[in-house]
Amino acid sequence: MLMLALNNEEQASLGKECEDLKILLQQKQKELNNLKSRFQELADSKETSEVLHKIIENLQREKSDLNQRLEINNDEKSSILKENKELKNILQEKLSEVKRLETRLQQYAEKFEDIPALKRHMDKLQSDNDELNLKCRHLQTVEKDVQKLKKEKQQLETEIISQKQHNETLNSRLEILSVEKLEIEDRLRRRSPQVVSESKSCQNCFKHRNDISDLKREINDLRDRLSEAAGNKLRDNNPNIADLSDMNRPTSLAEKFSSLYTDEYTDAMEVIEDDMDEAASVKVMLDWLKSCYAWCQRLAKEQRDTLINRSIGFMEDHGGQKVILSDRCLIFVKEFQKKIAAESLAVVGQICHVKSVTQQTLSSENYIVKYIKKCSELCWMMQISDPPLFLNFDVNSGENLNKNDYNVFTKSGSKIDYLVWPVLYLHKTGPMLAKGVAQGK
């Protein structure tokens, strides 16, 4: 645009100069005509003629110079007009390009308006992807468990075959004894008058009857033991098979854990909120639960190790070689730990209370005592489950607040400000049993 303006000004200046030269040329032409007239008048005077000739020559040279300058100006004017036309074409192209850029800018602006919706869609896709990854990991765990179950099934089938063979042997003995019993009874019937005198035969008869009863009891006992062993093997370290008769199975513990947050947690929270703000109160309540969970984890392992070491130590102390308990024995250890859970809780609850509540003013508060007691009971039952249930305390501020895993405390938001209540899982890499609670921001 600036070049075009400069060229227009230069063109105007040259045009004006050309007009001035034309006017000057006309004036010189008039002077030439006047001089020609005078030349005719002074033709007789030689001196005057020579002067006039010189003047005429000068005027002609001036005329030639003016004509030459006029031609140069005309050429420059044509060049400027041509350049001006080219600049106009360039300007037109630039204007077209500006229009195209404005159109693209409008398109980009429309796309920028769709970015929040796209971002929300991306967040949803990311959440779905995380959930699918979690399900994939759970599926892999299930596949491993299935492989393990298949292997255990083969072992059980082998044991069942062995037990069947043993049962067949016992049944064969039972049939033999039954035949002998019938023979004896037949002999007794035939020799009934001599029964009194043949006390030895009666004694043999009673002996066989006792043997038959013992064999029947042994068979029934073996069947019960086989059924119990098969059930224990299937449930051993396998959370996918629950004992429905167990009042502390994972689903029941999940319900009790949710009730702990709505009942005992709320009552204890009202006691400590008098001296602290909301965030500090939540942290204290969460720390108490976390302490109970850690101590129950430690004490449960210590109890199992003690039960195993005492058993092994007794055998080794009396001349036995180094003993390694079989998987079947370890199952019985875990079952025994569940059987004595009620007796263990008295000691576990006392330890959790002393280790968790260090503030002297709060340690005797009734609602606090109830909350810590319930925390210790549930954490203990979680730890002696096979496998142990898992509470996730490892949550950092700024993480995404997944509404599928957490309920909102008092403030909503897309990010987590702080954890209020942990998520409960079936095991460390297992599915969720109970949602947690988090403060949003």
Summary of the structure (lengths in Angstrom):
residues: 441
radius of gyration: 55.1
end to end distance: 54.3
largest distance: 209.6
contacts: 1176
relative contact order: 0.06
helix: 76%
strand: 6%
